[in-house]
Amino acid sequence: GGFNIFFAGLGIRCLEPQIFLQYLKQNVFQVPHGLALRMLVELDDSPPNAELKFQILTRLKVADACSLLNKWNHPAAIRYLSQQFVAAAMHHEPKESWEVAPYGQNRQGTHSPESSPERGGEEALLSADFPPVAMLLNVLSGMESDVKKAGLETHLRSWSVRRVEQSCLHDSQSGSSSGNVYPL
């Protein structure tokens, strides 16, 4: 406990970020949840620090990483959580239930209030802009309530298809999907 926190804390403060990450990858350092939370709060979001935060947090257990990334309002965190939500939803739902209906409609053909076509503006549907994303969102919206009932991981319960869509919109508007958000 205490030694790992002290040792990893010294590593973060004394080593170059890339060297620290190499040691972390080789399990020389173990970053406990408490130290990761402290680092998340103490380091600013300048590009080098944001990348360091992201690299450290995504090397934690997925549940710990997601709980901490939920507290960080940064495009890299939002993208990671969206990817985790989609992966968990696809994993929990059997492929036979991946029915396709027009986006914004549930499997019974009625519009869901969260994804109605009348939203407009910045929240406009993606189907006109990029049909593959619209198809993914359609499949996810069709299975969202079933997946949540079946027990989506606790650290992802606050996520929804709507938040995944907002993440996609942010990426497409900011151009961050071109690879400038920290690779794993």
Buried (B, 14 or more C-beta within 10 A) or exposed (E): EEEEBEEBBEBBEEBEBEEBBEBBEEEEBBBBBEBBBBBBEEBEEEEEBBBBBBBBBBBBEBBBBBBBBBEBEBBBBBBBBBEBBBEBBBEBBEEEEEEEBEBBBBBEEEEBEEBEEEBEEEEEBBBEEEEEBBBBBBBBBBBBEBBBEEEBBEBBEEBBBBBBBBBBBBBBEEEBBEEEBBEE
